[in-house]
Amino acid sequence: MAIREQLKSFKKERILEQAQRLFYERGFRGTSLEAIADAMGMTKPFVYGVYDKKTDILYDIALQITSLSLEAAENAARAEGTPSQRLTQMAEGLAKVCMEHQIGTAVFFREEAQLEPERLAYIHELKGRFDEVLAGVLQEGVDSGEFRIDDVRLAALAIGGMICWTYSWYRQAGRLSQPEICERLGGYALRLAGVPQSD
């Protein structure tokens, strides 16, 4: 990668880090490009050299979260193992994304409606692909007799929603560690899929 591209990538990472924090604290509408530059100790041209407008920054935040979530789902779906094992891996992978990128996930869910229609449509397309991948694993489990689900699509939405909501309550200094939360959410996903629980 050329030095110019490396510099732009570094600037972009810094801008995204500060912007998502300010969007989280002040809201998208309450944050200006100037405020983002001020938070970095820079001038507005520093930001304008990478982003023309706030919605471009918000789109990159949304794209990062949805892409990481979809990647976690697809990796689990392609993995070896039973549907139960792959569903567990998928749940744990999504939970990890939501906790490791907690602020970005919160900003995404709170502010996605601020995106331009065509960009919002693409983000919804990625979310739909995630739901399809999850539903596919659930259907495999139903077909193999591992899962007992009346409505696979609804179950996929319920499991995805349960795990994504971690962004609103997860605390680093909380009662459970991140790996413990991932493990328990994986177990809850299996319960929602109707897998009999061992005593």
mmCIF file of the C-alpha atoms, coordinates in Angstrom:
data_MODEL
# 
_entry.id   MODEL 
# 
loop_
_atom_site.group_PDB 
_atom_site.id 
_atom_site.type_symbol 
_atom_site.label_atom_id 
_atom_site.label_alt_id 
_atom_site.label_comp_id 
_atom_site.label_asym_id 
_atom_site.label_entity_id 
_atom_site.label_seq_id 
_atom_site.pdbx_PDB_ins_code 
_atom_site.Cartn_x 
_atom_site.Cartn_y 
_atom_site.Cartn_z 
_atom_site.occupancy 
_atom_site.B_iso_or_equiv 
_atom_site.pdbx_formal_charge 
_atom_site.auth_seq_id 
_atom_site.auth_comp_id 
_atom_site.auth_asym_id 
_atom_site.auth_atom_id 
_atom_site.pdbx_PDB_model_num 
ATOM 1   C CA . MET A 1 1   ? 0.000   0.000   0.000  1.00 0.00 ? 1   MET A CA 1 
ATOM 2   C CA . ALA A 1 2   ? 1.340   3.436   -0.953 1.00 0.00 ? 2   ALA A CA 1 
ATOM 3   C CA . ILE A 1 3   ? 2.278   5.820   1.838  1.00 0.00 ? 3   ILE A CA 1 
ATOM 4   C CA . ARG A 1 4   ? -0.532  8.180   0.812  1.00 0.00 ? 4   ARG A CA 1 
ATOM 5   C CA . GLU A 1 5   ? -3.084  5.374   1.101  1.00 0.00 ? 5   GLU A CA 1 
ATOM 6   C CA . GLN A 1 6   ? -1.644  4.283   4.440  1.00 0.00 ? 6   GLN A CA 1 
ATOM 7   C CA . LEU A 1 7   ? -1.953  7.828   5.752  1.00 0.00 ? 7   LEU A CA 1 
ATOM 8   C CA . LYS A 1 8   ? -5.537  8.107   4.529  1.00 0.00 ? 8   LYS A CA 1 
ATOM 9   C CA . SER A 1 9   ? -6.396  4.759   6.145  1.00 0.00 ? 9   SER A CA 1 
ATOM 10  C CA . PHE A 1 10  ? -4.858  5.911   9.436  1.00 0.00 ? 10  PHE A CA 1 
ATOM 11  C CA . LYS A 1 11  ? -6.783  9.194   9.315  1.00 0.00 ? 11  LYS A CA 1 
ATOM 12  C CA . LYS A 1 12  ? -9.989  7.320   8.503  1.00 0.00 ? 12  LYS A CA 1 
ATOM 13  C CA . GLU A 1 13  ? -9.572  5.011   11.502 1.00 0.00 ? 13  GLU A CA 1 
ATOM 14  C CA . ARG A 1 14  ? -9.002  7.960   13.830 1.00 0.00 ? 14  ARG A CA 1 
ATOM 15  C CA . ILE A 1 15  ? -12.011 9.831   12.474 1.00 0.00 ? 15  ILE A CA 1 
ATOM 16  C CA . LEU A 1 16  ? -14.273 6.793   12.792 1.00 0.00 ? 16  LEU A CA 1 
ATOM 17  C CA . GLU A 1 17  ? -13.118 6.172   16.351 1.00 0.00 ? 17  GLU A CA 1 
ATOM 18  C CA . GLN A 1 18  ? -13.861 9.714   17.468 1.00 0.00 ? 18  GLN A CA 1 
ATOM 19  C CA . ALA A 1 19  ? -17.030 10.088  15.403 1.00 0.00 ? 19  ALA A CA 1 
ATOM 20  C CA . GLN A 1 20  ? -18.725 6.975   16.733 1.00 0.00 ? 20  GLN A CA 1 
ATOM 21  C CA . ARG A 1 21  ? -17.909 8.037   20.290 1.00 0.00 ? 21  ARG A CA 1 
ATOM 22  C CA . LEU A 1 22  ? -19.434 11.474  19.715 1.00 0.00 ? 22  LEU A CA 1 
ATOM 23  C CA . PHE A 1 23  ? -22.429 10.037  17.854 1.00 0.00 ? 23  PHE A CA 1 
ATOM 24  C CA . TYR A 1 24  ? -22.931 7.732   20.838 1.00 0.00 ? 24  TYR A CA 1 
ATOM 25  C CA . GLU A 1 25  ? -22.669 10.528  23.418 1.00 0.00 ? 25  GLU A CA 1 
ATOM 26  C CA . ARG A 1 26  ? -24.357 13.418  21.579 1.00 0.00 ? 26  ARG A CA 1 
ATOM 27  C CA . GLY A 1 27  ? -26.353 11.712  18.844 1.00 0.00 ? 27  GLY A CA 1 
ATOM 28  C CA . PHE A 1 28  ? -25.782 11.988  15.106 1.00 0.00 ? 28  PHE A CA 1 
ATOM 29  C CA . ARG A 1 29  ? -27.693 15.251  14.761 1.00 0.00 ? 29  ARG A CA 1 
ATOM 30  C CA . GLY A 1 30  ? -25.893 16.759  17.752 1.00 0.00 ? 30  GLY A CA 1 
ATOM 31  C CA . THR A 1 31  ? -22.426 16.137  16.322 1.00 0.00 ? 31  THR A CA 1 
ATOM 32  C CA . SER A 1 32  ? -20.783 18.309  13.674 1.00 0.00 ? 32  SER A CA 1 
ATOM 33  C CA . LEU A 1 33  ? -17.730 17.572  11.548 1.00 0.00 ? 33  LEU A CA 1 
ATOM 34  C CA . GLU A 1 34  ? -16.047 20.432  13.372 1.00 0.00 ? 34  GLU A CA 1 
ATOM 35  C CA . ALA A 1 35  ? -16.741 18.735  16.717 1.00 0.00 ? 35  ALA A CA 1 
ATOM 36  C CA . ILE A 1 36  ? -15.156 15.538  15.413 1.00 0.00 ? 36  ILE A CA 1 
ATOM 37  C CA . ALA A 1 37  ? -12.071 17.466  14.321 1.00 0.00 ? 37  ALA A CA 1 
ATOM 38  C CA . ASP A 1 38  ? -11.916 19.268  17.676 1.00 0.00 ? 38  ASP A CA 1 
ATOM 39  C CA . ALA A 1 39  ? -12.074 15.962  19.540 1.00 0.00 ? 39  ALA A CA 1 
ATOM 40  C CA . MET A 1 40  ? -8.963  14.866  17.660 1.00 0.00 ? 40  MET A CA 1 
ATOM 41  C CA . GLY A 1 41  ? -7.202  18.186  18.164 1.00 0.00 ? 41  GLY A CA 1 
ATOM 42  C CA . MET A 1 42  ? -7.356  18.796  14.415 1.00 0.00 ? 42  MET A CA 1 
ATOM 43  C CA . THR A 1 43  ? -8.933  21.299  12.052 1.00 0.00 ? 43  THR A CA 1 
ATOM 44  C CA . LYS A 1 44  ? -11.943 20.624  9.805  1.00 0.00 ? 44  LYS A CA 1 
ATOM 45  C CA . PRO A 1 45  ? -9.772  20.122  6.674  1.00 0.00 ? 45  PRO A CA 1 
ATOM 46  C CA . PHE A 1 46  ? -8.307  17.034  8.387  1.00 0.00 ? 46  PHE A CA 1 
ATOM 47  C CA . VAL A 1 47  ? -11.791 15.472  8.340  1.00 0.00 ? 47  VAL A CA 1 
ATOM 48  C CA . TYR A 1 48  ? -12.822 16.868  4.954  1.00 0.00 ? 48  TYR A CA 1 
ATOM 49  C CA . GLY A 1 49  ? -9.725  15.273  3.448  1.00 0.00 ? 49  GLY A CA 1 
ATOM 50  C CA . VAL A 1 50  ? -11.360 11.892  4.109  1.00 0.00 ? 50  VAL A CA 1 
ATOM 51  C CA . TYR A 1 51  ? -15.104 12.531  4.469  1.00 0.00 ? 51  TYR A CA 1 
ATOM 52  C CA . ASP A 1 52  ? -17.298 15.074  2.694  1.00 0.00 ? 52  ASP A CA 1 
ATOM 53  C CA . LYS A 1 53  ? -20.253 14.761  5.068  1.00 0.00 ? 53  LYS A CA 1 
ATOM 54  C CA . LYS A 1 54  ? -21.387 13.154  8.314  1.00 0.00 ? 54  LYS A CA 1 
ATOM 55  C CA . THR A 1 55  ? -23.568 10.561  6.630  1.00 0.00 ? 55  THR A CA 1 
ATOM 56  C CA . ASP A 1 56  ? -20.457 9.156   4.913  1.00 0.00 ? 56  ASP A CA 1 
ATOM 57  C CA . ILE A 1 57  ? -18.986 8.492   8.353  1.00 0.00 ? 57  ILE A CA 1 
ATOM 58  C CA . LEU A 1 58  ? -22.222 6.981   9.624  1.00 0.00 ? 58  LEU A CA 1 
ATOM 59  C CA . TYR A 1 59  ? -22.382 4.725   6.571  1.00 0.00 ? 59  TYR A CA 1 
ATOM 60  C CA . ASP A 1 60  ? -18.876 3.404   7.228  1.00 0.00 ? 60  ASP A CA 1 
ATOM 61  C CA . ILE A 1 61  ? -19.822 2.670   10.841 1.00 0.00 ? 61  ILE A CA 1 
ATOM 62  C CA . ALA A 1 62  ? -22.965 0.820   9.725  1.00 0.00 ? 62  ALA A CA 1 
ATOM 63  C CA . LEU A 1 63  ? -21.068 -1.025  7.001  1.00 0.00 ? 63  LEU A CA 1 
ATOM 64  C CA . GLN A 1 64  ? -18.390 -2.161  9.442  1.00 0.00 ? 64  GLN A CA 1 
ATOM 65  C CA . ILE A 1 65  ? -20.893 -3.558  11.958 1.00 0.00 ? 65  ILE A CA 1 
ATOM 66  C CA . THR A 1 66  ? -23.087 -5.334  9.400  1.00 0.00 ? 66  THR A CA 1 
ATOM 67  C CA . SER A 1 67  ? -20.090 -6.735  7.519  1.00 0.00 ? 67  SER A CA 1 
ATOM 68  C CA . LEU A 1 68  ? -18.465 -8.113  10.673 1.00 0.00 ? 68  LEU A CA 1 
ATOM 69  C CA . SER A 1 69  ? -21.771 -9.667  11.763 1.00 0.00 ? 69  SER A CA 1 
ATOM 70  C CA . LEU A 1 70  ? -22.348 -11.260 8.368  1.00 0.00 ? 70  LEU A CA 1 
ATOM 71  C CA . GLU A 1 71  ? -18.770 -12.542 8.290  1.00 0.00 ? 71  GLU A CA 1 
ATOM 72  C CA . ALA A 1 72  ? -19.226 -14.181 11.703 1.00 0.00 ? 72  ALA A CA 1 
ATOM 73  C CA . ALA A 1 73  ? -22.437 -15.844 10.511 1.00 0.00 ? 73  ALA A CA 1 
ATOM 74  C CA . GLU A 1 74  ? -20.974 -17.047 7.216  1.00 0.00 ? 74  GLU A CA 1 
ATOM 75  C CA . ASN A 1 75  ? -17.832 -18.415 8.868  1.00 0.00 ? 75  ASN A CA 1 
ATOM 76  C CA . ALA A 1 76  ? -19.949 -20.401 11.319 1.00 0.00 ? 76  ALA A CA 1 
ATOM 77  C CA . ALA A 1 77  ? -22.297 -21.647 8.598  1.00 0.00 ? 77  ALA A CA 1 
ATOM 78  C CA . ARG A 1 78  ? -19.326 -22.941 6.552  1.00 0.00 ? 78  ARG A CA 1 
ATOM 79  C CA . ALA A 1 79  ? -17.648 -24.582 9.538  1.00 0.00 ? 79  ALA A CA 1 
ATOM 80  C CA . GLU A 1 80  ? -17.614 -28.315 10.095 1.00 0.00 ? 80  GLU A CA 1 
ATOM 81  C CA . GLY A 1 81  ? -19.909 -29.816 12.695 1.00 0.00 ? 81  GLY A CA 1 
ATOM 82  C CA . THR A 1 82  ? -23.554 -30.331 13.453 1.00 0.00 ? 82  THR A CA 1 
ATOM 83  C CA . PRO A 1 83  ? -26.183 -27.612 13.092 1.00 0.00 ? 83  PRO A CA 1 
ATOM 84  C CA . SER A 1 84  ? -26.101 -27.241 16.902 1.00 0.00 ? 84  SER A CA 1 
ATOM 85  C CA . GLN A 1 85  ? -22.355 -26.689 16.890 1.00 0.00 ? 85  GLN A CA 1 
ATOM 86  C CA . ARG A 1 86  ? -22.542 -24.196 14.040 1.00 0.00 ? 86  ARG A CA 1 
ATOM 87  C CA . LEU A 1 87  ? -25.466 -22.329 15.609 1.00 0.00 ? 87  LEU A CA 1 
ATOM 88  C CA . THR A 1 88  ? -23.472 -22.053 18.836 1.00 0.00 ? 88  THR A CA 1 
ATOM 89  C CA . GLN A 1 89  ? -20.443 -20.751 16.941 1.00 0.00 ? 89  GLN A CA 1 
ATOM 90  C CA . MET A 1 90  ? -22.636 -18.275 15.080 1.00 0.00 ? 90  MET A CA 1 
ATOM 91  C CA . ALA A 1 91  ? -24.243 -16.973 18.276 1.00 0.00 ? 91  ALA A CA 1 
ATOM 92  C CA . GLU A 1 92  ? -20.915 -16.628 20.027 1.00 0.00 ? 92  GLU A CA 1 
ATOM 93  C CA . GLY A 1 93  ? -19.341 -14.903 17.022 1.00 0.00 ? 93  GLY A CA 1 
ATOM 94  C CA . LEU A 1 94  ? -22.152 -12.367 16.744 1.00 0.00 ? 94  LEU A CA 1 
ATOM 95  C CA . ALA A 1 95  ? -22.063 -11.691 20.487 1.00 0.00 ? 95  ALA A CA 1 
ATOM 96  C CA . LYS A 1 96  ? -18.325 -11.056 20.263 1.00 0.00 ? 96  LYS A CA 1 
ATOM 97  C CA . VAL A 1 97  ? -18.829 -8.532  17.455 1.00 0.00 ? 97  VAL A CA 1 
ATOM 98  C CA . CYS A 1 98  ? -21.537 -6.687  19.409 1.00 0.00 ? 98  CYS A CA 1 
ATOM 99  C CA . MET A 1 99  ? -19.430 -6.492  22.570 1.00 0.00 ? 99  MET A CA 1 
ATOM 100 C CA . GLU A 1 100 ? -16.064 -5.701  20.986 1.00 0.00 ? 100 GLU A CA 1 
ATOM 101 C CA . HIS A 1 101 ? -17.694 -3.009  18.836 1.00 0.00 ? 101 HIS A CA 1 
ATOM 102 C CA . GLN A 1 102 ? -20.269 -1.942  21.411 1.00 0.00 ? 102 GLN A CA 1 
ATOM 103 C CA . ILE A 1 103 ? -20.274 1.792   20.691 1.00 0.00 ? 103 ILE A CA 1 
ATOM 104 C CA . GLY A 1 104 ? -20.354 1.307   16.932 1.00 0.00 ? 104 GLY A CA 1 
ATOM 105 C CA . THR A 1 105 ? -23.189 -1.219  17.265 1.00 0.00 ? 105 THR A CA 1 
ATOM 106 C CA . ALA A 1 106 ? -25.176 1.189   19.424 1.00 0.00 ? 106 ALA A CA 1 
ATOM 107 C CA . VAL A 1 107 ? -24.661 4.025   16.941 1.00 0.00 ? 107 VAL A CA 1 
ATOM 108 C CA . PHE A 1 108 ? -25.668 1.746   14.079 1.00 0.00 ? 108 PHE A CA 1 
ATOM 109 C CA . PHE A 1 109 ? -28.952 0.678   15.653 1.00 0.00 ? 109 PHE A CA 1 
ATOM 110 C CA . ARG A 1 110 ? -29.817 4.158   16.915 1.00 0.00 ? 110 ARG A CA 1 
ATOM 111 C CA . GLU A 1 111 ? -28.915 6.160   13.839 1.00 0.00 ? 111 GLU A CA 1 
ATOM 112 C CA . GLU A 1 112 ? -29.242 3.948   10.744 1.00 0.00 ? 112 GLU A CA 1 
ATOM 113 C CA . ALA A 1 113 ? -32.411 5.790   9.687  1.00 0.00 ? 113 ALA A CA 1 
ATOM 114 C CA . GLN A 1 114 ? -30.234 8.879   9.075  1.00 0.00 ? 114 GLN A CA 1 
ATOM 115 C CA . LEU A 1 115 ? -28.578 7.203   6.080  1.00 0.00 ? 115 LEU A CA 1 
ATOM 116 C CA . GLU A 1 116 ? -29.473 8.078   2.506  1.00 0.00 ? 116 GLU A CA 1 
ATOM 117 C CA . PRO A 1 117 ? -32.165 5.705   1.130  1.00 0.00 ? 117 PRO A CA 1 
ATOM 118 C CA . GLU A 1 118 ? -29.873 3.849   -1.273 1.00 0.00 ? 118 GLU A CA 1 
ATOM 119 C CA . ARG A 1 119 ? -27.228 3.279   1.387  1.00 0.00 ? 119 ARG A CA 1 
ATOM 120 C CA . LEU A 1 120 ? -29.824 2.270   3.949  1.00 0.00 ? 120 LEU A CA 1 
ATOM 121 C CA . ALA A 1 121 ? -31.216 -0.215  1.420  1.00 0.00 ? 121 ALA A CA 1 
ATOM 122 C CA . TYR A 1 122 ? -27.770 -1.798  1.032  1.00 0.00 ? 122 TYR A CA 1 
ATOM 123 C CA . ILE A 1 123 ? -27.315 -2.061  4.806  1.00 0.00 ? 123 ILE A CA 1 
ATOM 124 C CA . HIS A 1 124 ? -30.733 -3.722  5.024  1.00 0.00 ? 124 HIS A CA 1 
ATOM 125 C CA . GLU A 1 125 ? -29.649 -6.093  2.273  1.00 0.00 ? 125 GLU A CA 1 
ATOM 126 C CA . LEU A 1 126 ? -26.640 -7.138  4.359  1.00 0.00 ? 126 LEU A CA 1 
ATOM 127 C CA . LYS A 1 127 ? -28.868 -7.585  7.403  1.00 0.00 ? 127 LYS A CA 1 
ATOM 128 C CA . GLY A 1 128 ? -31.203 -9.710  5.296  1.00 0.00 ? 128 GLY A CA 1 
ATOM 129 C CA . ARG A 1 129 ? -28.302 -11.887 4.179  1.00 0.00 ? 129 ARG A CA 1 
ATOM 130 C CA . PHE A 1 130 ? -27.341 -12.404 7.818  1.00 0.00 ? 130 PHE A CA 1 
ATOM 131 C CA . ASP A 1 131 ? -30.897 -13.510 8.628  1.00 0.00 ? 131 ASP A CA 1 
ATOM 132 C CA . GLU A 1 132 ? -30.845 -15.894 5.647  1.00 0.00 ? 132 GLU A CA 1 
ATOM 133 C CA . VAL A 1 133 ? -27.576 -17.502 6.744  1.00 0.00 ? 133 VAL A CA 1 
ATOM 134 C CA . LEU A 1 134 ? -28.874 -17.983 10.280 1.00 0.00 ? 134 LEU A CA 1 
ATOM 135 C CA . ALA A 1 135 ? -32.197 -19.321 9.011  1.00 0.00 ? 135 ALA A CA 1 
ATOM 136 C CA . GLY A 1 136 ? -30.307 -21.729 6.762  1.00 0.00 ? 136 GLY A CA 1 
ATOM 137 C CA . VAL A 1 137 ? -28.497 -23.300 9.696  1.00 0.00 ? 137 VAL A CA 1 
ATOM 138 C CA . LEU A 1 138 ? -31.743 -23.481 11.646 1.00 0.00 ? 138 LEU A CA 1 
ATOM 139 C CA . GLN A 1 139 ? -33.462 -25.207 8.716  1.00 0.00 ? 139 GLN A CA 1 
ATOM 140 C CA . GLU A 1 140 ? -30.630 -27.739 8.525  1.00 0.00 ? 140 GLU A CA 1 
ATOM 141 C CA . GLY A 1 141 ? -31.175 -28.461 12.201 1.00 0.00 ? 141 GLY A CA 1 
ATOM 142 C CA . VAL A 1 142 ? -34.909 -28.912 11.668 1.00 0.00 ? 142 VAL A CA 1 
ATOM 143 C CA . ASP A 1 143 ? -34.301 -31.230 8.708  1.00 0.00 ? 143 ASP A CA 1 
ATOM 144 C CA . SER A 1 144 ? -31.833 -33.339 10.702 1.00 0.00 ? 144 SER A CA 1 
ATOM 145 C CA . GLY A 1 145 ? -34.159 -33.526 13.702 1.00 0.00 ? 145 GLY A CA 1 
ATOM 146 C CA . GLU A 1 146 ? -31.833 -31.556 16.003 1.00 0.00 ? 146 GLU A CA 1 
ATOM 147 C CA . PHE A 1 147 ? -34.038 -28.452 16.190 1.00 0.00 ? 147 PHE A CA 1 
ATOM 148 C CA . ARG A 1 148 ? -37.721 -28.148 16.916 1.00 0.00 ? 148 ARG A CA 1 
ATOM 149 C CA . ILE A 1 149 ? -38.838 -24.884 15.324 1.00 0.00 ? 149 ILE A CA 1 
ATOM 150 C CA . ASP A 1 150 ? -42.291 -24.036 13.963 1.00 0.00 ? 150 ASP A CA 1 
ATOM 151 C CA . ASP A 1 151 ? -41.182 -20.865 12.142 1.00 0.00 ? 151 ASP A CA 1 
ATOM 152 C CA . VAL A 1 152 ? -37.523 -20.817 11.066 1.00 0.00 ? 152 VAL A CA 1 
ATOM 153 C CA . ARG A 1 153 ? -37.555 -17.199 9.845  1.00 0.00 ? 153 ARG A CA 1 
ATOM 154 C CA . LEU A 1 154 ? -39.084 -15.920 13.069 1.00 0.00 ? 154 LEU A CA 1 
ATOM 155 C CA . ALA A 1 155 ? -36.653 -17.985 15.142 1.00 0.00 ? 155 ALA A CA 1 
ATOM 156 C CA . ALA A 1 156 ? -33.734 -16.467 13.205 1.00 0.00 ? 156 ALA A CA 1 
ATOM 157 C CA . LEU A 1 157 ? -34.988 -12.957 13.956 1.00 0.00 ? 157 LEU A CA 1 
ATOM 158 C CA . ALA A 1 158 ? -35.505 -13.826 17.631 1.00 0.00 ? 158 ALA A CA 1 
ATOM 159 C CA . ILE A 1 159 ? -32.020 -15.295 18.053 1.00 0.00 ? 159 ILE A CA 1 
ATOM 160 C CA . GLY A 1 160 ? -30.327 -12.457 16.160 1.00 0.00 ? 160 GLY A CA 1 
ATOM 161 C CA . GLY A 1 161 ? -32.250 -9.824  18.092 1.00 0.00 ? 161 GLY A CA 1 
ATOM 162 C CA . MET A 1 162 ? -31.483 -11.410 21.454 1.00 0.00 ? 162 MET A CA 1 
ATOM 163 C CA . ILE A 1 163 ? -27.756 -11.419 20.768 1.00 0.00 ? 163 ILE A CA 1 
ATOM 164 C CA . CYS A 1 164 ? -27.508 -7.993  19.117 1.00 0.00 ? 164 CYS A CA 1 
ATOM 165 C CA . TRP A 1 165 ? -29.175 -6.421  22.149 1.00 0.00 ? 165 TRP A CA 1 
ATOM 166 C CA . THR A 1 166 ? -26.001 -7.085  24.159 1.00 0.00 ? 166 THR A CA 1 
ATOM 167 C CA . TYR A 1 167 ? -24.752 -3.679  22.997 1.00 0.00 ? 167 TYR A CA 1 
ATOM 168 C CA . SER A 1 168 ? -27.266 -2.030  25.332 1.00 0.00 ? 168 SER A CA 1 
ATOM 169 C CA . TRP A 1 169 ? -26.350 -3.837  28.547 1.00 0.00 ? 169 TRP A CA 1 
ATOM 170 C CA . TYR A 1 170 ? -22.845 -5.268  28.268 1.00 0.00 ? 170 TYR A CA 1 
ATOM 171 C CA . ARG A 1 171 ? -20.310 -3.760  30.684 1.00 0.00 ? 171 ARG A CA 1 
ATOM 172 C CA . GLN A 1 172 ? -16.616 -4.647  30.723 1.00 0.00 ? 172 GLN A CA 1 
ATOM 173 C CA . ALA A 1 173 ? -16.595 -4.596  34.516 1.00 0.00 ? 173 ALA A CA 1 
ATOM 174 C CA . GLY A 1 174 ? -19.849 -6.541  34.752 1.00 0.00 ? 174 GLY A CA 1 
ATOM 175 C CA . ARG A 1 175 ? -20.611 -9.772  36.559 1.00 0.00 ? 175 ARG A CA 1 
ATOM 176 C CA . LEU A 1 176 ? -19.779 -11.999 33.596 1.00 0.00 ? 176 LEU A CA 1 
ATOM 177 C CA . SER A 1 177 ? -16.734 -11.904 31.337 1.00 0.00 ? 177 SER A CA 1 
ATOM 178 C CA . GLN A 1 178 ? -17.064 -11.603 27.585 1.00 0.00 ? 178 GLN A CA 1 
ATOM 179 C CA . PRO A 1 179 ? -16.317 -15.331 26.984 1.00 0.00 ? 179 PRO A CA 1 
ATOM 180 C CA . GLU A 1 180 ? -18.864 -16.308 29.637 1.00 0.00 ? 180 GLU A CA 1 
ATOM 181 C CA . ILE A 1 181 ? -21.545 -14.151 28.005 1.00 0.00 ? 181 ILE A CA 1 
ATOM 182 C CA . CYS A 1 182 ? -20.745 -15.620 24.578 1.00 0.00 ? 182 CYS A CA 1 
ATOM 183 C CA . GLU A 1 183 ? -21.027 -19.154 25.948 1.00 0.00 ? 183 GLU A CA 1 
ATOM 184 C CA . ARG A 1 184 ? -24.348 -18.499 27.671 1.00 0.00 ? 184 ARG A CA 1 
ATOM 185 C CA . LEU A 1 185 ? -25.853 -16.767 24.658 1.00 0.00 ? 185 LEU A CA 1 
ATOM 186 C CA . GLY A 1 186 ? -24.814 -19.753 22.568 1.00 0.00 ? 186 GLY A CA 1 
ATOM 187 C CA . GLY A 1 187 ? -26.746 -21.937 24.998 1.00 0.00 ? 187 GLY A CA 1 
ATOM 188 C CA . TYR A 1 188 ? -29.782 -19.674 24.861 1.00 0.00 ? 188 TYR A CA 1 
ATOM 189 C CA . ALA A 1 189 ? -29.719 -19.837 21.057 1.00 0.00 ? 189 ALA A CA 1 
ATOM 190 C CA . LEU A 1 190 ? -29.880 -23.627 21.264 1.00 0.00 ? 190 LEU A CA 1 
ATOM 191 C CA . ARG A 1 191 ? -32.842 -23.380 23.641 1.00 0.00 ? 191 ARG A CA 1 
ATOM 192 C CA . LEU A 1 192 ? -34.669 -21.086 21.247 1.00 0.00 ? 192 LEU A CA 1 
ATOM 193 C CA . ALA A 1 193 ? -33.994 -23.668 18.557 1.00 0.00 ? 193 ALA A CA 1 
ATOM 194 C CA . GLY A 1 194 ? -35.689 -26.285 20.707 1.00 0.00 ? 194 GLY A CA 1 
ATOM 195 C CA . VAL A 1 195 ? -32.622 -28.369 21.512 1.00 0.00 ? 195 VAL A CA 1 
ATOM 196 C CA . PRO A 1 196 ? -33.315 -30.519 24.611 1.00 0.00 ? 196 PRO A CA 1 
ATOM 197 C CA . GLN A 1 197 ? -31.167 -29.382 27.526 1.00 0.00 ? 197 GLN A CA 1 
ATOM 198 C CA . SER A 1 198 ? -29.137 -31.918 29.467 1.00 0.00 ? 198 SER A CA 1 
ATOM 199 C CA . ASP A 1 199 ? -29.574 -31.983 33.245 1.00 0.00 ? 199 ASP A CA 1 
# 
